[in-house]
Amino acid sequence: MAVAVHSRVPTLIILLFLVLSHSCYAGILRNCHFNAIYQLGDSISDTGNLIREDPLSPFGKHPYGETFFKKATGRCSNGLLMIDYLSLSAGIRFLPPYLESGAQFTRGHGVNFAVAGSTALPVEILAKNGILAPVTNSSLNRQLDWMSAYFNGICSNDEDCSKKLEKALCMVGEIGGNDYNYALFQGKSFDEVRNLTPMIIQVIKDAVKRVVAHGATRVVVPGNFPIGCLPIYLTGFKSNDSTAYDEFNCLKNLNNLSIHHNNLLKQAIEGLREELPKVIIVYADYYNACLKLLDKIKLLGFDTKSTQKACCGMGGDYNFSLTKMCGAPGVPVCPNPNQYLSWDGVHLTQKAYKFMTRFLLHQFYRNLRCRA
């Protein structure tokens, strides 16, 4: 009996560390005294822009939003996203989508310009490369145009904008994931997709410069997820070769594409820091934060048998089908989303985003150089 107790001690210590570290970092952004957050990106952070562009989007219908809001808000999950948890940590209200009528700049607020399905590259550039962007035309450049129009409306001049943004946090991404999604699922080779990366990184780099030109002093630039761990990719690129998978049962070649993107992005951020020495530019490591979830899956209370299955979905080994996606008639929802990492095969659950956010805060808070 004593042996059994001793064998559990390391596990209990790790679990206690995780719980304490999460609680310590939950509200830590309050130390930064941010009075607003501005978000650019895609479905990882959209709080309702796409459903205002396209009211027929499944993200505007049940079961999306069922856990926290008890209704669909346009968030691509069962509840809160990482941007919501960042807002809570900073003591700022949830960000309204830019396309929501009546959204206004107020102290302790901000605006979300992200659009689900958006790409980093303009849709015209993708089209020239034989890639269709089927969800929205609101790529990163269009979101930046919205941001510029918004700031022009609230700022009397450049100096006024600099003052308004002095205590703001600007999130540039995650963006670029859909450029790869569309290319890969439209049959482009891995070499063709990798050739897009330098263009994608340049667009993100230019976006940071535009945000800084408005007066931003703290900018967070997230990297890409380990896409080879997502049910949509595990289903679409399933292999009979066991060596194609890593220790988490993720597809290595797809994760290597994410690593390639992230490495080039980190290099670009280093270059931006040299060009803009007065601006704090922080890389947010979504890739390793997501892998940490997989590594600690049992300790965090997820169901180990459903690690890479969609909570809302049906079919195959991963409970996912492109022809019967979450929100479609007859597609079931799991009884307890808190046991799942994946909500709909593409996006994560509220619980997964919660832990990812806290891992990320632990990783990049010091780099923001906030003073308590």
Disulfide bonds with the S-S distance in Angstrom:
Cys32-Cys370 1.88
Cys155-Cys161 2.08
Cys229-Cys250 2.01
Cys311-Cys334 2.00
Cys312-Cys326 2.07
